[in-house]
Every structure is written in structure tokens, then in C-alpha cells.
Amino acid sequence: MENSRNYYFGIIAIIFAASLWGVDGIVLRPYLYTLPVSLVVFIETAIVSVLLAPVLFIYKNEILSLKKRDWIAFFGVAFFGGAVGTLAITKALFYVDFINLSIVILIQKLQPLFAILLAYIFLKEKLVQQFYLWAVISVIGAYLITFGFESPNISLDNKTFMAALLALLAAFSFGFSTVLSKRALRNTGFVPASYLRFLISSLVVLVLVLFRAEYNAIPNISNEQIIVFLIIAFSTGGLAIFLYYYGLRRVTASNSTIAELAFPLSAILLEYLIFDKVLSTPQWIGAFMLLTGIIKVSIASKK
């Protein structure tokens, strides 16, 4: 009975966390589109780093005992997941006036394919036989979401194409970060590992902010945007991560993949309710193919 209760609590936690990410992508992050992307990512990661600073002292001995290879792995996780991936998905979502934002979130769900493929390349993990079939189906779905039944319009002026390309980069980066996390978590727990990810990510993005002199845009941050930054820090940047890993400890990874569908589904619903934007028929077909492919390949791989 107790195990059953923990399982349902875990599922609910993951669904709630994924729904918060949908709120982040559709409702919160677009409010920040007037600011430089690097500055946005730096501020949100820096806020979380400051709020969780006590972790440095609580887990000081554990952090100091990390070896050189551990630090290299953590830097890779922060660089790809915390910096490149977050920069790419944020830039893609800043096309709020041009595209359906749910397109970005759907294509970013290709992340498990990259994670499985990169684990095969770098960690020598075996690929299940069904991987290629469902991977192809997912990619065809992503194509339909981006271009529909039309021939591809590959142009820098095509905002949908550019957003899809950035979402694809984010999926690759988050997938690579997942693979590197397996090495990073070998000698430390989730709490200090999560904090190091935020801390190193903020430092990496800070270099970009300084190099491009984007700090000059700080005076342009409105009071409304300050509130949005704080909401992100206390919800999608902090609370959602806690709920997600709380849930992961109580359910299988394959069930988690299904629960995480609350992310794109909440995004589609919110975009309709707030922006009155709806996916076209080809995009619905593509979304079904992409999500089905991701679920199938994730479940098969976990087995």
C-alpha cells in the first residue's frame, strides 16, 4: 500500500513539474524577449545559485573530494545543459510573435533520442532493435511539426525553421548533458550535483555576457520582468526540479517519460488559451508521431 502511494505521489509530482515547464515556456519566458538571451539565462541561473548557496557549505567535504574527471563531467553538464541548451531553447521561445511556441517544446522532446544515441557512442550502451524505427518516426513527426506537408523552406528569414533548428540544438545539448550526468553523479549526490550545475552554468554564461557587453541591458529590465525572473527561480527553476527528482525516485524511468508528456500537452493547451494559437492538422499528426516515437523508444531502452 505504501509503495503504491509513493508511486502515485511520484507520478503526480512529475506531471506537476512538467506542467510548470509548460508555463515557463508559454507564459513566463516570452515576457523576457526584449532582453539579450545570454543575460536572461545568466540572471535566472545566478538567482538559483545565490538562493542555494548554503549547499556549498553543507556539502563542502563532498564537493572538495571530487576528482579532476568529476569536474570535467560537471563542466560538460553545465556547458551543454545549463548554458548551450538553455540559451537555444530560450532564443527559440523568443519568437513569440512569429510562431506557435508549442512547436519549440515538441521538437525539444527529441532529447531522449540524442541521449540514447550519445550513450551508445560514448558509453558503449547497447541500442535496442526498435530504436531506429521509432527514431525515424519521431524525426518525420518533427518535420511535419515544422513544415507540414509543404516542401522545406530553409531560410534564415523563416522564423519557424530557425526556432525548430534552435529547439533541435537544445534537444541535442540536453541529451548530451544527460549522458554526461551519468559520469558526474558517480561520486556525488543529487543535491550538490544540481547546485554545481547551476553555479557552473551561471559562470559560463557570465563570460558570454561580459564578452558581448550585454550587461549594458540591465537598466532596461522592467519591474514586470524582475517579477518574472523571481517566479521562474522559485517555480520552474527550483520547485519544478525538486518535484521532478522527487518523482523520479518513486517511479520507473519509462513511466516518467509518459508523465513528462504533461510538458508539451500543457504548452499546447496554454498557447490556445492565452494566444489563441492552434496547431494545424499536419502539425497534430507530426506531434502524435513524435511523442509516440519518443515514448516507444524510451520504454524499450529502459527495458
One Martini backbone bead per residue (centre of mass of N, CA, C, O) as a GRO file, in nm:
protein
  303
    1MET     BB    1   0.059   0.062  -0.021
    2GLU     BB    2   0.303   0.250   0.011
    3ASN     BB    3   0.418   0.209  -0.277
    4SER     BB    4   0.164   0.308  -0.424
    5ARG     BB    5   0.167   0.594  -0.305
    6ASN     BB    6   0.449   0.675  -0.407
    7TYR     BB    7   0.388   0.643  -0.704
    8TYR     BB    8   0.160   0.857  -0.728
    9PHE     BB    9   0.325   1.091  -0.619
   10GLY     BB   10   0.538   1.077  -0.841
   11ILE     BB   11   0.355   1.128  -1.085
   12ILE     BB   12   0.239   1.400  -0.987
   13ALA     BB   13   0.511   1.549  -0.966
   14ILE     BB   14   0.589   1.527  -1.268
   15ILE     BB   15   0.340   1.660  -1.388
   16PHE     BB   16   0.375   1.929  -1.241
   17ALA     BB   17   0.656   1.996  -1.342
   18ALA     BB   18   0.589   1.985  -1.649
   19SER     BB   19   0.373   2.208  -1.633
   20LEU     BB   20   0.566   2.431  -1.542
   21TRP     BB   21   0.731   2.426  -1.805
   22GLY     BB   22   0.495   2.521  -1.978
   23VAL     BB   23   0.467   2.795  -1.839
   24ASP     BB   24   0.747   2.895  -1.902
   25GLY     BB   25   0.735   2.880  -2.223
   26ILE     BB   26   0.448   3.041  -2.262
   27VAL     BB   27   0.434   3.270  -2.022
   28LEU     BB   28   0.719   3.373  -1.910
   29ARG     BB   29   0.966   3.393  -2.115
   30PRO     BB   30   0.835   3.593  -2.330
   31TYR     BB   31   0.869   3.851  -2.139
   32LEU     BB   32   1.204   3.849  -2.208
   33TYR     BB   33   1.256   3.920  -2.527
   34THR     BB   34   1.399   4.218  -2.487
   35LEU     BB   35   1.635   4.051  -2.397
   36PRO     BB   36   1.919   3.909  -2.374
   37VAL     BB   37   1.973   3.579  -2.362
   38SER     BB   38   2.224   3.560  -2.177
   39LEU     BB   39   2.110   3.737  -1.950
   40VAL     BB   40   1.870   3.562  -1.877
   41VAL     BB   41   2.027   3.302  -1.802
   42PHE     BB   42   2.209   3.426  -1.589
   43ILE     BB   43   1.998   3.533  -1.389
   44GLU     BB   44   1.849   3.264  -1.330
   45THR     BB   45   2.105   3.105  -1.233
   46ALA     BB   46   2.205   3.308  -1.019
   47ILE     BB   47   1.964   3.302  -0.830
   48VAL     BB   48   1.982   3.001  -0.761
   49SER     BB   49   2.276   3.009  -0.656
   50VAL     BB   50   2.217   3.201  -0.419
   51LEU     BB   51   1.982   3.044  -0.278
   52LEU     BB   52   2.185   2.766  -0.273
   53ALA     BB   53   2.459   2.830  -0.122
   54PRO     BB   54   2.450   2.640   0.138
   55VAL     BB   55   2.544   2.382  -0.012
   56LEU     BB   56   2.850   2.438  -0.002
   57PHE     BB   57   2.864   2.387   0.313
   58ILE     BB   58   2.713   2.117   0.356
   59TYR     BB   59   2.895   1.983   0.089
   60LYS     BB   60   3.202   2.042   0.103
   61ASN     BB   61   3.350   1.765   0.122
   62GLU     BB   62   3.223   1.638  -0.132
   63ILE     BB   63   3.326   1.853  -0.333
   64LEU     BB   64   3.639   1.840  -0.260
   65SER     BB   65   3.656   1.518  -0.347
   66LEU     BB   66   3.665   1.576  -0.629
   67LYS     BB   67   3.772   1.499  -0.933
   68LYS     BB   68   3.877   1.588  -1.238
   69ARG     BB   69   3.661   1.421  -1.396
   70ASP     BB   70   3.421   1.536  -1.246
   71TRP     BB   71   3.460   1.833  -1.334
   72ILE     BB   72   3.438   1.781  -1.637
   73ALA     BB   73   3.151   1.672  -1.626
   74PHE     BB   74   3.019   1.923  -1.498
   75PHE     BB   75   3.097   2.116  -1.723
   76GLY     BB   76   2.941   1.969  -1.945
   77VAL     BB   77   2.663   1.992  -1.818
   78ALA     BB   78   2.663   2.305  -1.798
   79PHE     BB   79   2.725   2.372  -2.094
   80PHE     BB   80   2.494   2.208  -2.236
   81GLY     BB   81   2.247   2.235  -2.034
   82GLY     BB   82   2.280   2.528  -1.892
   83ALA     BB   83   2.366   2.683  -2.161
   84VAL     BB   84   2.312   2.594  -2.458
   85GLY     BB   85   2.026   2.478  -2.420
   86THR     BB   86   1.897   2.732  -2.281
   87LEU     BB   87   1.967   2.936  -2.502
   88ALA     BB   88   1.817   2.796  -2.736
   89ILE     BB   89   1.527   2.776  -2.612
   90THR     BB   90   1.498   3.077  -2.551
   91LYS     BB   91   1.533   3.188  -2.837
   92ALA     BB   92   1.297   3.027  -2.959
   93LEU     BB   93   1.076   3.159  -2.758
   94PHE     BB   94   1.124   3.463  -2.877
   95TYR     BB   95   0.915   3.391  -3.126
   96VAL     BB   96   0.620   3.479  -3.027
   97ASP     BB   97   0.519   3.654  -3.297
   98PHE     BB   98   0.566   3.394  -3.520
   99ILE     BB   99   0.493   3.133  -3.342
  100ASN     BB  100   0.443   2.825  -3.218
  101LEU     BB  101   0.569   2.734  -2.914
  102SER     BB  102   0.498   2.426  -2.913
  103ILE     BB  103   0.700   2.347  -3.130
  104VAL     BB  104   0.955   2.374  -2.959
  105ILE     BB  105   0.875   2.169  -2.735
  106LEU     BB  106   0.835   1.924  -2.916
  107ILE     BB  107   1.125   1.912  -3.043
  108GLN     BB  108   1.275   1.894  -2.767
  109LYS     BB  109   1.166   1.587  -2.724
  110LEU     BB  110   1.425   1.455  -2.874
  111GLN     BB  111   1.630   1.407  -2.646
  112PRO     BB  112   1.630   1.091  -2.601
  113LEU     BB  113   1.766   1.021  -2.869
  114PHE     BB  114   2.037   1.156  -2.807
  115ALA     BB  115   2.097   1.010  -2.543
  116ILE     BB  116   2.104   0.721  -2.659
  117LEU     BB  117   2.312   0.768  -2.888
  118LEU     BB  118   2.544   0.887  -2.704
  119ALA     BB  119   2.561   0.638  -2.517
  120TYR     BB  120   2.657   0.453  -2.745
  121ILE     BB  121   2.917   0.614  -2.821
  122PHE     BB  122   3.044   0.678  -2.516
  123LEU     BB  123   2.919   0.415  -2.329
  124LYS     BB  124   2.840   0.150  -2.488
  125GLU     BB  125   2.545   0.128  -2.524
  126LYS     BB  126   2.279  -0.040  -2.615
  127LEU     BB  127   2.072  -0.087  -2.890
  128VAL     BB  128   1.769  -0.120  -2.973
  129GLN     BB  129   1.596  -0.237  -3.242
  130GLN     BB  130   1.364  -0.002  -3.236
  131PHE     BB  131   1.512   0.269  -3.256
  132TYR     BB  132   1.516   0.343  -3.563
  133LEU     BB  133   1.217   0.343  -3.616
  134TRP     BB  134   1.128   0.558  -3.395
  135ALA     BB  135   1.326   0.776  -3.483
  136VAL     BB  136   1.210   0.823  -3.765
  137ILE     BB  137   0.924   0.892  -3.675
  138SER     BB  138   1.007   1.139  -3.503
  139VAL     BB  139   1.141   1.302  -3.733
  140ILE     BB  140   0.892   1.320  -3.912
  141GLY     BB  141   0.727   1.469  -3.700
  142ALA     BB  142   0.913   1.720  -3.686
  143TYR     BB  143   0.871   1.801  -3.978
  144LEU     BB  144   0.562   1.845  -3.966
  145ILE     BB  145   0.574   2.065  -3.746
  146THR     BB  146   0.744   2.264  -3.926
  147PHE     BB  147   0.623   2.210  -4.252
  148GLY     BB  148   0.443   1.989  -4.303
  149PHE     BB  149   0.345   1.921  -4.646
  150GLU     BB  150   0.571   2.091  -4.721
  151SER     BB  151   0.833   2.222  -4.843
  152PRO     BB  152   1.127   2.322  -4.736
  153ASN     BB  153   1.206   2.639  -4.563
  154ILE     BB  154   1.540   2.724  -4.586
  155SER     BB  155   1.565   3.008  -4.374
  156LEU     BB  156   1.649   3.290  -4.188
  157ASP     BB  157   1.344   3.410  -4.232
  158ASN     BB  158   1.240   3.147  -4.102
  159LYS     BB  159   1.119   3.125  -3.790
  160THR     BB  160   1.036   2.830  -3.765
  161PHE     BB  161   1.303   2.708  -3.852
  162MET     BB  162   1.484   2.847  -3.639
  163ALA     BB  163   1.334   2.737  -3.390
  164ALA     BB  164   1.373   2.437  -3.462
  165LEU     BB  165   1.683   2.443  -3.465
  166LEU     BB  166   1.713   2.532  -3.168
  167ALA     BB  167   1.555   2.293  -3.047
  168LEU     BB  168   1.753   2.081  -3.155
  169LEU     BB  169   1.998   2.187  -3.000
  170ALA     BB  170   1.870   2.148  -2.723
  171ALA     BB  171   1.826   1.843  -2.741
  172PHE     BB  172   2.122   1.771  -2.774
  173SER     BB  173   2.231   1.910  -2.516
  174PHE     BB  174   2.048   1.761  -2.309
  175GLY     BB  175   2.138   1.478  -2.396
  176PHE     BB  176   2.440   1.515  -2.331
  177SER     BB  177   2.394   1.590  -2.034
  178THR     BB  178   2.277   1.315  -1.952
  179VAL     BB  179   2.531   1.151  -2.008
  180LEU     BB  180   2.725   1.318  -1.821
  181SER     BB  181   2.565   1.271  -1.554
  182LYS     BB  182   2.653   0.980  -1.504
  183ARG     BB  183   2.943   1.075  -1.429
  184ALA     BB  184   2.888   1.308  -1.221
  185LEU     BB  185   2.714   1.105  -1.016
  186ARG     BB  186   2.921   0.895  -0.907
  187ASN     BB  187   3.050   1.096  -0.645
  188THR     BB  188   2.751   1.220  -0.605
  189GLY     BB  189   2.479   1.389  -0.531
  190PHE     BB  190   2.205   1.567  -0.628
  191VAL     BB  191   2.231   1.834  -0.476
  192PRO     BB  192   2.528   1.919  -0.546
  193ALA     BB  193   2.496   1.871  -0.851
  194SER     BB  194   2.278   2.084  -0.904
  195TYR     BB  195   2.436   2.326  -0.801
  196LEU     BB  196   2.682   2.304  -0.991
  197ARG     BB  197   2.523   2.347  -1.246
  198PHE     BB  198   2.429   2.636  -1.184
  199LEU     BB  199   2.702   2.767  -1.120
  200ILE     BB  200   2.859   2.700  -1.383
  201SER     BB  201   2.654   2.816  -1.578
  202SER     BB  202   2.669   3.111  -1.480
  203LEU     BB  203   2.974   3.143  -1.549
  204VAL     BB  204   2.961   3.081  -1.850
  205VAL     BB  205   2.750   3.305  -1.924
  206LEU     BB  206   2.906   3.545  -1.809
  207VAL     BB  207   3.124   3.549  -2.025
  208LEU     BB  208   2.924   3.621  -2.253
  209VAL     BB  209   2.816   3.884  -2.133
  210LEU     BB  210   3.093   4.029  -2.122
  211PHE     BB  211   3.183   3.995  -2.419
  212ARG     BB  212   2.892   4.136  -2.524
  213ALA     BB  213   2.791   4.360  -2.326
  214GLU     BB  214   2.492   4.284  -2.188
  215TYR     BB  215   2.492   4.456  -1.920
  216ASN     BB  216   2.367   4.718  -2.055
  217ALA     BB  217   2.059   4.593  -2.020
  218ILE     BB  218   1.982   4.610  -1.717
  219PRO     BB  219   1.825   4.892  -1.707
  220ASN     BB  220   1.584   4.757  -1.896
  221ILE     BB  221   1.463   4.619  -1.665
  222SER     BB  222   1.166   4.548  -1.556
  223ASN     BB  223   0.950   4.490  -1.304
  224GLU     BB  224   0.807   4.256  -1.445
  225GLN     BB  225   1.072   4.094  -1.507
  226ILE     BB  226   1.160   4.054  -1.217
  227ILE     BB  227   0.917   3.883  -1.139
  228VAL     BB  228   0.968   3.658  -1.346
  229PHE     BB  229   1.242   3.569  -1.239
  230LEU     BB  230   1.135   3.486  -0.957
  231ILE     BB  231   0.929   3.279  -1.050
  232ILE     BB  232   1.130   3.093  -1.190
  233ALA     BB  233   1.313   3.036  -0.942
  234PHE     BB  234   1.050   2.926  -0.758
  235SER     BB  235   0.966   2.714  -0.988
  236THR     BB  236   1.102   2.613  -1.270
  237GLY     BB  237   1.402   2.637  -1.130
  238GLY     BB  238   1.319   2.473  -0.851
  239LEU     BB  239   1.052   2.320  -0.786
  240ALA     BB  240   1.046   2.140  -1.042
  241ILE     BB  241   1.309   1.989  -0.989
  242PHE     BB  242   1.229   1.867  -0.718
  243LEU     BB  243   0.974   1.716  -0.816
  244TYR     BB  244   1.108   1.546  -1.035
  245TYR     BB  245   1.313   1.389  -0.844
  246TYR     BB  246   1.103   1.285  -0.654
  247GLY     BB  247   0.960   1.113  -0.872
  248LEU     BB  248   1.205   0.940  -0.980
  249ARG     BB  249   1.231   0.778  -0.701
  250ARG     BB  250   0.915   0.636  -0.754
  251VAL     BB  251   0.967   0.578  -1.060
  252THR     BB  252   0.997   0.485  -1.361
  253ALA     BB  253   1.136   0.596  -1.649
  254SER     BB  254   0.901   0.520  -1.841
  255ASN     BB  255   0.677   0.662  -1.672
  256SER     BB  256   0.808   0.938  -1.683
  257THR     BB  257   0.784   0.985  -1.987
  258ILE     BB  258   0.473   1.000  -1.979
  259ALA     BB  259   0.440   1.227  -1.762
  260GLU     BB  260   0.607   1.443  -1.939
  261LEU     BB  261   0.368   1.513  -2.141
  262ALA     BB  262   0.270   1.765  -1.981
  263PHE     BB  263   0.446   1.964  -2.125
  264PRO     BB  264   0.332   1.979  -2.422
  265LEU     BB  265   0.028   1.978  -2.345
  266SER     BB  266   0.032   2.242  -2.177
  267ALA     BB  267   0.141   2.418  -2.405
  268ILE     BB  268  -0.092   2.384  -2.604
  269LEU     BB  269  -0.316   2.485  -2.412
  270LEU     BB  270  -0.197   2.765  -2.336
  271GLU     BB  271  -0.174   2.876  -2.625
  272TYR     BB  272  -0.476   2.874  -2.674
  273LEU     BB  273  -0.577   3.043  -2.423
  274ILE     BB  274  -0.374   3.297  -2.468
  275PHE     BB  275  -0.306   3.307  -2.809
  276ASP     BB  276  -0.495   3.146  -3.005
  277LYS     BB  277  -0.316   2.884  -3.078
  278VAL     BB  278  -0.307   2.630  -3.337
  279LEU     BB  279  -0.254   2.344  -3.465
  280SER     BB  280  -0.223   2.186  -3.737
  281THR     BB  281  -0.287   1.896  -3.883
  282PRO     BB  282   0.011   1.816  -3.947
  283GLN     BB  283   0.111   1.885  -3.657
  284TRP     BB  284  -0.058   1.676  -3.509
  285ILE     BB  285   0.061   1.434  -3.650
  286GLY     BB  286   0.355   1.495  -3.569
  287ALA     BB  287   0.311   1.491  -3.262
  288PHE     BB  288   0.219   1.197  -3.246
  289MET     BB  289   0.474   1.071  -3.369
  290LEU     BB  290   0.687   1.187  -3.178
  291LEU     BB  291   0.570   1.093  -2.901
  292THR     BB  292   0.548   0.794  -2.967
  293GLY     BB  293   0.846   0.746  -3.034
  294ILE     BB  294   0.962   0.835  -2.760
  295ILE     BB  295   0.812   0.634  -2.583
  296LYS     BB  296   0.902   0.371  -2.720
  297VAL     BB  297   1.216   0.410  -2.699
  298SER     BB  298   1.227   0.452  -2.391
  299ILE     BB  299   1.097   0.188  -2.295
  300ALA     BB  300   1.285  -0.007  -2.449
  301SER     BB  301   1.552   0.093  -2.319
  302LYS     BB  302   1.478   0.041  -2.017
  303LYS     BB  303   1.434  -0.274  -2.064
   0.00000   0.00000   0.00000
